[in-house]
Amino acid sequence: MRTVKRSYGPGEANEYVSGGGPSTADEVSITTDGRWLDSAEAVIEFFAELERERAREHA
């Protein structure tokens, strides 16, 4: 098994995932609290929530 790095140089990320099969419908980003970002609406709401949190922190 390959070791996962925190950062990749130019082209390294593509090399890491090359050779894998095509993505499937259940391959979506999942937030740390378990929400699936499986639609544009979910992503927009997630970023809006992050903006609200950031605004509260800087208020």
ZAFI-591465 format. One record per residue: residue number from 1; x, y, z of N, C-alpha, C, O, CB in turn. Coordinates in nm, 4 decimals. Glycine has a CB too. Layout:
BEGIN
seq: NUM, nX: X, nY: Y, nZ: Z, caX: X, caY: Y, caZ: Z, cX: X, cY: Y, cZ: Z, oX: X, oY: Y, oZ: Z, cbX: X, cbY: Y, cbZ: Z
...
***
This chain:
BEGIN
seq: 1, nX: 0.0838, nY: -0.1178, nZ: 0.0000, caX: 0.0000, caY: 0.0000, caZ: 0.0000, cX: 0.0883, cY: 0.1241, cZ: 0.0000, oX: 0.1886, oY: 0.1301, oZ: 0.0711, cbX: -0.0954, cbY: -0.0002, cbZ: 0.1212
seq: 2, nX: 0.0505, nY: 0.2224, nZ: -0.0798, caX: 0.1258, caY: 0.3470, caZ: -0.0872, cX: 0.1032, cY: 0.4321, cZ: 0.0362, oX: -0.0032, oY: 0.4276, oZ: 0.0980, cbX: 0.0875, cbY: 0.4249, cbZ: -0.2118
seq: 3, nX: 0.2033, nY: 0.5088, nZ: 0.0708, caX: 0.1913, caY: 0.6035, caZ: 0.1806, cX: 0.1268, cY: 0.7312, cZ: 0.1277, oX: 0.1650, oY: 0.7807, oZ: 0.0217, cbX: 0.3302, cbY: 0.6332, cbZ: 0.2450
seq: 4, nX: 0.0301, nY: 0.7841, nZ: 0.2004, caX: -0.0356, caY: 0.9079, caZ: 0.1605, cX: 0.0421, cY: 1.0249, cZ: 0.2178, oX: 0.0726, oY: 1.0276, oZ: 0.3370, cbX: -0.1834, cbY: 0.9110, cbZ: 0.2076
seq: 5, nX: 0.0740, nY: 1.1217, nZ: 0.1329, caX: 0.1474, caY: 1.2396, caZ: 0.1752, cX: 0.0504, cY: 1.3547, cZ: 0.1973, oX: -0.0619, oY: 1.3510, oZ: 0.1470, cbX: 0.2547, cbY: 1.2777, cbZ: 0.0714
seq: 6, nX: 0.0912, nY: 1.4553, nZ: 0.2705, caX: 0.0085, caY: 1.5739, caZ: 0.2941, cX: 0.0091, cY: 1.6692, cZ: 0.1759, oX: -0.0892, oY: 1.7394, oZ: 0.1528, cbX: 0.0559, cbY: 1.6465, cbZ: 0.4177
seq: 7, nX: 0.1179, nY: 1.6726, nZ: 0.1012, caX: 0.1237, caY: 1.7605, caZ: -0.0151, cX: 0.1966, cY: 1.6895, cZ: -0.1282, oX: 0.2803, oY: 1.6020, oZ: -0.1058, cbX: 0.1936, cbY: 1.8945, cbZ: 0.0198
seq: 8, nX: 0.1631, nY: 1.7292, nZ: -0.2485, caX: 0.2214, caY: 1.6675, caZ: -0.3666, cX: 0.2796, cY: 1.7744, cZ: -0.4567, oX: 0.2272, oY: 1.8856, oZ: -0.4633, cbX: 0.1170, cbY: 1.5839, cbZ: -0.4422
seq: 9, nX: 0.3863, nY: 1.7423, nZ: -0.5254, caX: 0.4464, caY: 1.8331, caZ: -0.6226, cX: 0.3709, cY: 1.8260, cZ: -0.7545, oX: 0.2776, oY: 1.7471, oZ: -0.7689, cbX: 0.5952, cbY: 1.7995, cbZ: -0.6439
seq: 10, nX: 0.4112, nY: 1.9083, nZ: -0.8506, caX: 0.3445, caY: 1.9088, caZ: -0.9808, cX: 0.3422, cY: 1.7696, cZ: -1.0438, oX: 0.4466, oY: 1.7064, oZ: -1.0594, cbX: 0.4136, cbY: 2.0070, cbZ: -1.0749
seq: 11, nX: 0.2246, nY: 1.7230, nZ: -1.0792, caX: 0.2100, caY: 1.5936, caZ: -1.1455, cX: 0.2063, cY: 1.4741, cZ: -1.0530, oX: 0.1641, oY: 1.3665, oZ: -1.0952, cbX: 0.3198, cbY: 1.5755, cbZ: -1.2406
seq: 12, nX: 0.2488, nY: 1.4885, nZ: -0.9277, caX: 0.2524, caY: 1.3729, caZ: -0.8373, cX: 0.1138, cY: 1.3203, cZ: -0.8039, oX: 0.0940, oY: 1.1990, oZ: -0.7964, cbX: 0.3243, cbY: 1.4094, cbZ: -0.7095
seq: 13, nX: 0.0182, nY: 1.4092, nZ: -0.7839, caX: -0.1169, caY: 1.3633, caZ: -0.7496, cX: -0.1763, cY: 1.2843, cZ: -0.8655, oX: -0.2381, oY: 1.1801, oZ: -0.8439, cbX: -0.2083, cbY: 1.4829, cbZ: -0.7137
seq: 14, nX: -0.1584, nY: 1.3327, nZ: -0.9879, caX: -0.2092, caY: 1.2600, caZ: -1.1047, cX: -0.1436, cY: 1.1226, cZ: -1.1157, oX: -0.2096, oY: 1.0236, oZ: -1.1469, cbX: -0.1848, cbY: 1.3410, cbZ: -1.2336
seq: 15, nX: -0.0151, nY: 1.1179, nZ: -1.0901, caX: 0.0563, caY: 0.9909, caZ: -1.0942, cX: 0.0025, cY: 0.8952, cZ: -0.9877, oX: -0.0108, oY: 0.7751, oZ: -1.0114, cbX: 0.2070, cbY: 1.0136, cbZ: -1.0746
seq: 16, nX: -0.0280, nY: 0.9499, nZ: -0.8708, caX: -0.0765, caY: 0.8680, caZ: -0.7592, cX: -0.2094, cY: 0.8009, cZ: -0.7940, oX: -0.2301, oY: 0.6842, oZ: -0.7611, cbX: -0.0925, cbY: 0.9540, cbZ: -0.6325
seq: 17, nX: -0.2989, nY: 0.8734, nZ: -0.8600, caX: -0.4319, caY: 0.8184, caZ: -0.8878, cX: -0.4429, cY: 0.7554, cZ: -1.0260, oX: -0.5457, oY: 0.6957, oZ: -1.0580, cbX: -0.5357, cbY: 0.9265, cbZ: -0.8742
seq: 18, nX: -0.3395, nY: 0.7673, nZ: -1.1084, caX: -0.3464, caY: 0.7081, caZ: -1.2417, cX: -0.3568, cY: 0.5564, cZ: -1.2309, oX: -0.3045, oY: 0.4948, oZ: -1.1380, cbX: -0.2231, cbY: 0.7479, cbZ: -1.3259
seq: 19, nX: -0.4230, nY: 0.5008, nZ: -1.3246, caX: -0.4390, caY: 0.3561, caZ: -1.3253, cX: -0.5598, cY: 0.3092, cZ: -1.2473, oX: -0.5958, oY: 0.1916, oZ: -1.2529, cbX: -0.3168, cbY: 0.2915, cbZ: -1.2704
seq: 20, nX: -0.6224, nY: 0.3992, nZ: -1.1751, caX: -0.7443, caY: 0.3630, caZ: -1.1029, cX: -0.8610, cY: 0.3586, cZ: -1.1986, oX: -0.8549, oY: 0.4147, oZ: -1.3080, cbX: -0.7726, cbY: 0.4619, cbZ: -0.9887
seq: 21, nX: -0.9652, nY: 0.2932, nZ: -1.1584, caX: -1.0846, caY: 0.2856, caZ: -1.2414, cX: -1.1601, cY: 0.4171, cZ: -1.2407, oX: -1.1254, oY: 0.5090, oZ: -1.1666, cbX: -1.1751, cbY: 0.1731, cbZ: -1.1941
seq: 22, nX: -1.2622, nY: 0.4260, nZ: -1.3223, caX: -1.3432, caY: 0.5482, caZ: -1.3245, cX: -1.4180, cY: 0.5663, cZ: -1.1933, oX: -1.4432, oY: 0.4695, oZ: -1.1216, cbX: -1.4425, cbY: 0.5450, cbZ: -1.4414
seq: 23, nX: -1.4530, nY: 0.6894, nZ: -1.1627, caX: -1.5252, caY: 0.7145, caZ: -1.0382, cX: -1.6653, cY: 0.6547, cZ: -1.0461, oX: -1.7186, oY: 0.6305, oZ: -1.1544, cbX: -1.5327, cbY: 0.8659, cbZ: -1.0088
seq: 24, nX: -1.7225, nY: 0.6319, nZ: -0.9302, caX: -1.8580, caY: 0.5769, caZ: -0.9213, cX: -1.9478, cY: 0.6792, cZ: -0.8540, oX: -1.8996, oY: 0.7777, oZ: -0.7981, cbX: -1.8595, cbY: 0.4419, cbZ: -0.8432
seq: 25, nX: -2.0785, nY: 0.6560, nZ: -0.8591, caX: -2.1770, caY: 0.7517, caZ: -0.8065, cX: -2.1608, cY: 0.7757, cZ: -0.6569, oX: -2.1993, oY: 0.8818, oZ: -0.6078, cbX: -2.3177, cbY: 0.7022, cbZ: -0.8347
seq: 26, nX: -2.1051, nY: 0.6801, nZ: -0.5835, caX: -2.0937, caY: 0.6971, caZ: -0.4386, cX: -1.9611, cY: 0.7585, cZ: -0.3954, oX: -1.9329, oY: 0.7649, oZ: -0.2758, cbX: -2.1113, cbY: 0.5645, cbZ: -0.3707
seq: 27, nX: -1.8797, nY: 0.8036, nZ: -0.4894, caX: -1.7531, caY: 0.8689, caZ: -0.4561, cX: -1.7766, cY: 1.0185, cZ: -0.4462, oX: -1.7688, oY: 1.0908, oZ: -0.5455, cbX: -1.6433, cbY: 0.8370, cbZ: -0.5619
seq: 28, nX: -1.8053, nY: 1.0638, nZ: -0.3252, caX: -1.8309, caY: 1.2053, caZ: -0.2999, cX: -1.7500, cY: 1.2491, cZ: -0.1794, oX: -1.7060, oY: 1.1671, oZ: -0.0988, cbX: -1.9820, cbY: 1.2321, cbZ: -0.2775
seq: 29, nX: -1.7313, nY: 1.3790, nZ: -0.1683, caX: -1.6647, caY: 1.4327, caZ: -0.0501, cX: -1.7582, cY: 1.4207, cZ: 0.0684, oX: -1.8790, oY: 1.4407, oZ: 0.0559, cbX: -1.6218, cbY: 1.5801, cbZ: -0.0717
seq: 30, nX: -1.7016, nY: 1.3877, nZ: 0.1840, caX: -1.7786, caY: 1.3747, caZ: 0.3071, cX: -1.7125, cY: 1.4631, cZ: 0.4117, oX: -1.5916, oY: 1.4545, oZ: 0.4333, cbX: -1.7868, cbY: 1.2252, cbZ: 0.3553
seq: 31, nX: -1.7914, nY: 1.5479, nZ: 0.4764, caX: -1.7370, caY: 1.6386, caZ: 0.5766, cX: -1.6996, cY: 1.5609, cZ: 0.7023, oX: -1.7361, oY: 1.4444, oZ: 0.7178, cbX: -1.8380, cbY: 1.7500, cbZ: 0.6100
seq: 32, nX: -1.6269, nY: 1.6265, nZ: 0.7912, caX: -1.5841, caY: 1.5601, caZ: 0.9144, cX: -1.7019, cY: 1.5251, cZ: 1.0038, oX: -1.6899, oY: 1.4378, oZ: 1.0897, cbX: -1.4866, cbY: 1.6480, cbZ: 0.9903
seq: 33, nX: -1.8174, nY: 1.5927, nZ: 0.9850, caX: -1.9344, caY: 1.5571, caZ: 1.0645, cX: -2.0248, cY: 1.4574, cZ: 0.9921, oX: -2.1353, oY: 1.4294, oZ: 1.0384, cbX: -2.0131, cbY: 1.6820, cbZ: 1.0995
seq: 34, nX: -1.9788, nY: 1.4036, nZ: 0.8790, caX: -2.0498, caY: 1.2952, caZ: 0.8116, cX: -2.1454, cY: 1.3357, cZ: 0.7007, oX: -2.2122, oY: 1.2495, oZ: 0.6435, cbX: -2.1244, cbY: 1.2200, cbZ: 0.9106
seq: 35, nX: -2.1538, nY: 1.4635, nZ: 0.6688, caX: -2.2444, caY: 1.5051, caZ: 0.5603, cX: -2.1822, cY: 1.4755, cZ: 0.4251, oX: -2.0637, oY: 1.5001, oZ: 0.4029, cbX: -2.2780, cbY: 1.6555, cbZ: 0.5712
seq: 36, nX: -2.2639, nY: 1.4222, nZ: 0.3350, caX: -2.2181, caY: 1.3942, caZ: 0.1997, cX: -2.2373, cY: 1.5188, cZ: 0.1152, oX: -2.3464, oY: 1.5757, oZ: 0.1122, cbX: -2.2938, cbY: 1.2732, cbZ: 0.1385
seq: 37, nX: -2.1332, nY: 1.5613, nZ: 0.0470, caX: -2.1418, caY: 1.6750, caZ: -0.0440, cX: -2.1642, cY: 1.6195, cZ: -0.1848, oX: -2.0766, oY: 1.6238, oZ: -0.2711, cbX: -2.0119, cbY: 1.7648, cbZ: -0.0372
seq: 38, nX: -2.2842, nY: 1.5677, nZ: -0.2035, caX: -2.3160, caY: 1.4954, caZ: -0.3266, cX: -2.4022, cY: 1.5735, cZ: -0.4245, oX: -2.4530, oY: 1.5172, oZ: -0.5215, cbX: -2.3846, cbY: 1.3684, cbZ: -0.2928
seq: 39, nX: -2.4189, nY: 1.7021, nZ: -0.3998, caX: -2.4934, caY: 1.7859, caZ: -0.4937, cX: -2.4385, cY: 1.9274, cZ: -0.4854, oX: -2.3707, oY: 1.9645, oZ: -0.3896, cbX: -2.6469, cbY: 1.7835, cbZ: -0.4632
seq: 40, nX: -2.4694, nY: 2.0052, nZ: -0.5880, caX: -2.4255, caY: 2.1443, caZ: -0.5872, cX: -2.4840, cY: 2.2176, cZ: -0.4671, oX: -2.4155, oY: 2.2983, oZ: -0.4041, cbX: -2.4658, cbY: 2.2146, cbZ: -0.7178
seq: 41, nX: -2.6092, nY: 2.1903, nZ: -0.4353, caX: -2.6750, caY: 2.2561, caZ: -0.3226, cX: -2.6050, cY: 2.2236, cZ: -0.1910, oX: -2.5875, oY: 2.3116, oZ: -0.1067, cbX: -2.8219, cbY: 2.2146, cbZ: -0.3153
seq: 42, nX: -2.5651, nY: 2.0985, nZ: -0.1730, caX: -2.4963, caY: 2.0580, caZ: -0.0505, cX: -2.3619, cY: 2.1285, cZ: -0.0373, oX: -2.3243, oY: 2.1701, oZ: 0.0723, cbX: -2.4765, cbY: 1.9061, cbZ: -0.0481
seq: 43, nX: -2.2896, nY: 2.1422, nZ: -0.1472, caX: -2.1601, caY: 2.2094, caZ: -0.1446, cX: -2.1789, cY: 2.3578, cZ: -0.1152, oX: -2.1054, oY: 2.4149, oZ: -0.0347, cbX: -2.0858, cbY: 2.1898, cbZ: -0.2784
seq: 44, nX: -2.2776, nY: 2.4208, nZ: -0.1802, caX: -2.3032, caY: 2.5629, caZ: -0.1576, cX: -2.3394, cY: 2.5879, cZ: -0.0121, oX: -2.2898, oY: 2.6833, oZ: 0.0479, cbX: -2.4155, cbY: 2.6132, cbZ: -0.2496
seq: 45, nX: -2.4241, nY: 2.5048, nZ: 0.0456, caX: -2.4620, caY: 2.5213, caZ: 0.1863, cX: -2.3423, cY: 2.4992, cZ: 0.2779, oX: -2.3270, oY: 2.5704, oZ: 0.3772, cbX: -2.5750, cbY: 2.4241, cbZ: 0.2233
seq: 46, nX: -2.2581, nY: 2.4028, nZ: 0.2466, caX: -2.1393, caY: 2.3764, caZ: 0.3273, cX: -2.0475, cY: 2.4985, cZ: 0.3290, oX: -2.0004, oY: 2.5392, oZ: 0.4352, cbX: -2.0639, cbY: 2.2535, cbZ: 0.2736
seq: 47, nX: -2.0220, nY: 2.5570, nZ: 0.2118, caX: -1.9359, caY: 2.6748, caZ: 0.2068, cX: -2.0012, cY: 2.7950, cZ: 0.2741, oX: -1.9321, oY: 2.8762, oZ: 0.3357, cbX: -1.9014, cbY: 2.7084, cbZ: 0.0626
seq: 48, nX: -2.1334, nY: 2.8075, nZ: 0.2630, caX: -2.2028, caY: 2.9160, caZ: 0.3325, cX: -2.1875, cY: 2.8999, cZ: 0.4835, oX: -2.1679, oY: 2.9981, oZ: 0.5551, cbX: -2.3524, cbY: 2.9191, cbZ: 0.2935
seq: 49, nX: -2.1964, nY: 2.7778, nZ: 0.5309, caX: -2.1780, caY: 2.7508, caZ: 0.6736, cX: -2.0364, cY: 2.7869, cZ: 0.7185, oX: -2.0179, oY: 2.8462, oZ: 0.8247, cbX: -2.2070, cbY: 2.6032, cbZ: 0.7043
seq: 50, nX: -1.9373, nY: 2.7512, nZ: 0.6378, caX: -1.7996, caY: 2.7872, caZ: 0.6707, cX: -1.7820, cY: 2.9384, cZ: 0.6770, oX: -1.7132, oY: 2.9899, oZ: 0.7652, cbX: -1.7033, cbY: 2.7276, cbZ: 0.5682
seq: 51, nX: -1.8445, nY: 3.0095, nZ: 0.5833, caX: -1.8366, caY: 3.1558, caZ: 0.5842, cX: -1.9007, cY: 3.2136, cZ: 0.7097, oX: -1.8468, oY: 3.3074, oZ: 0.7687, cbX: -1.9043, cbY: 3.2137, cbZ: 0.4596
seq: 52, nX: -2.0151, nY: 3.1591, nZ: 0.7517, caX: -2.0807, caY: 3.2064, caZ: 0.8734, cX: -1.9928, cY: 3.1837, cZ: 0.9955, oX: -1.9811, oY: 3.2706, oZ: 1.0818, cbX: -2.2153, cbY: 3.1366, cbZ: 0.8921
seq: 53, nX: -1.9307, nY: 3.0650, nZ: 1.0020, caX: -1.8398, caY: 3.0352, caZ: 1.1128, cX: -1.7217, cY: 3.1317, cZ: 1.1136, oX: -1.6835, oY: 3.1826, oZ: 1.2190, cbX: -1.7895, cbY: 2.8904, cbZ: 1.1036
seq: 54, nX: -1.6642, nY: 3.1568, nZ: 0.9964, caX: -1.5508, caY: 3.2487, caZ: 0.9877, cX: -1.5903, cY: 3.3891, cZ: 1.0300, oX: -1.5138, oY: 3.4574, oZ: 1.0980, cbX: -1.4949, cbY: 3.2509, cbZ: 0.8460
seq: 55, nX: -1.7097, nY: 3.4327, nZ: 0.9901, caX: -1.7572, caY: 3.5668, caZ: 1.0265, cX: -1.7754, cY: 3.5778, cZ: 1.1777, oX: -1.7418, oY: 3.6804, oZ: 1.2368, cbX: -1.8903, cbY: 3.5991, cbZ: 0.9543
seq: 56, nX: -1.8287, nY: 3.4719, nZ: 1.2412, caX: -1.8458, caY: 3.4724, caZ: 1.3879, cX: -1.7109, cY: 3.4792, cZ: 1.4574, oX: -1.6956, oY: 3.5502, oZ: 1.5568, cbX: -1.9228, cbY: 3.3468, cbZ: 1.4348
seq: 57, nX: -1.6128, nY: 3.4058, nZ: 1.4056, caX: -1.4797, caY: 3.4047, caZ: 1.4675, cX: -1.4106, cY: 3.5394, cZ: 1.4589, oX: -1.3334, oY: 3.5753, oZ: 1.5479, cbX: -1.3929, cbY: 3.2996, cbZ: 1.4024
seq: 58, nX: -1.4372, nY: 3.6139, nZ: 1.3534, caX: -1.3707, caY: 3.7426, caZ: 1.3326, cX: -1.4549, cY: 3.8624, cZ: 1.3788, oX: -1.4160, oY: 3.9775, oZ: 1.3595, cbX: -1.3366, cbY: 3.7587, cbZ: 1.1864
seq: 59, nX: -1.5683, nY: 3.8343, nZ: 1.4387, caX: -1.6557, caY: 3.9442, caZ: 1.4843, cX: -1.6129, cY: 3.9940, cZ: 1.6224, oX: -1.6744, oY: 4.0858, oZ: 1.6768, cbX: -1.8037, cbY: 3.8979, cbZ: 1.4882
***
